Each structure stands twice: as C-alpha cells, then as structure tokens.
Amino acid sequence: MSEICPTAALELNQELSLLSDSDQAHGTIHALIEKSNFFSDLDQDEIAMLAVWIKAFKAPTGTMILKEGDPNASLCIIVEGDVNIFKETSHNEHIRIAEISSGASIGEMGVIDGQPLSASAVSSSDSVVLIMTPKDFNNLMTKNSNLGVKIL
C-alpha cells in the first residue's frame, strides 16, 4: 500500500468547492448524511440537528482535502469517492499510508485534541465530503453533547 510521492505532486491539486447554495439547503445535507454509512446509527431528529452544522463540498480527483500540519482541523466524512492519506517524511516526500472510501471519517482527532493534522488527505477520485469545522462541532456540543459524542 505504501507509495512515495514528491511533495510538489501534492501541491498542484484542485481546491474543495462548496456545493451550490441550493445544494446546501437543509434537505440536501440531510440526504447526504443519510447516504453516509458513518451516520447509520443516527435517528431522523439527530440527522436534522447535525445537518445544521455541516457543509457539503465537491472534491475533484487530486483535491487536497486536509493538509498535514494544518492547525485548523475539521471533521470530514467521505460520502462519495475515495481519498488517499499521505504522511510527510523527513526528506520532503509523502508516503501513501491508506486509502479510504465512502463512509469513512478523517480529521476527527484534530477536532478532539486541537492538535495540527497528522497526515494529508487527497481525493483519488471525484468525491463529495461533508465537513464540520471545530467551531461548528463546539456549537453542536453546546446544543446537544450526546450527539457530538456519538458522531466521534
């Protein structure tokens, strides 16, 4: 599974793009949450509450979703597509350490412990991701700590 990639190859990627405003509508986010296996144990009320705090993004192939060392970690759920996880070496190269697919989460440890991200995540196919910022996670925890704990 390990594959070495020069750092420059990770830098020329696409950017995440927010799904259109109409797609950010509560119903669309709700449907994407329901589609994800990650949230399969949530009831409809919990999904509705969670939908308030999450944004949906498109991540075309080659998009840097999370960057190692970034202090602003977010909880990301892969709804569609595949994502490679890379770890930077002391020789300024990246080693692919994992490939994750729909239903997986990334970035949650940074939301929990506030530490910089320990690895980079790059979409390996056209993907859709749900992202919750630390600020939104903290707001969710204030409103419904049981739900916040449940999604982590």
Stockholm file with secondary structure:
# STOCKHOLM 1.0

chainA/1-152         MSEICPTAALELNQELSLLSDSDQAHGTIHALIEKSNFFSDLDQDEIAMLAVWIKAFKAPTGTMILKEGDPNASLCIIVEGDVNIFKETSHNEHIRIAEISSGASIGEMGVIDGQPLSASAVSSSDSVVLIMTPKDFNNLMTKNSNLGVKIL
#=GR chainA/1-152 SS CCEEEEHHHHHSCCCCEECCTTTTSHHHHHHHHHHCGGGTTCCHHHHHHHHTTCEEEEECTTCEEECTTCSCCCEEEEEESEEEEEEECTTSEEEEEEEEETTCEESHHHHHHCCCCSSEEEESSCEEEEEECHHHHHHHHHHCHHHHHHHC
#=GC SS_cons         CCEEEEHHHHHSCCCCEECCTTTTSHHHHHHHHHHCGGGTTCCHHHHHHHHTTCEEEEECTTCEEECTTCSCCCEEEEEESEEEEEEECTTSEEEEEEEEETTCEESHHHHHHCCCCSSEEEESSCEEEEEECHHHHHHHHHHCHHHHHHHC
//
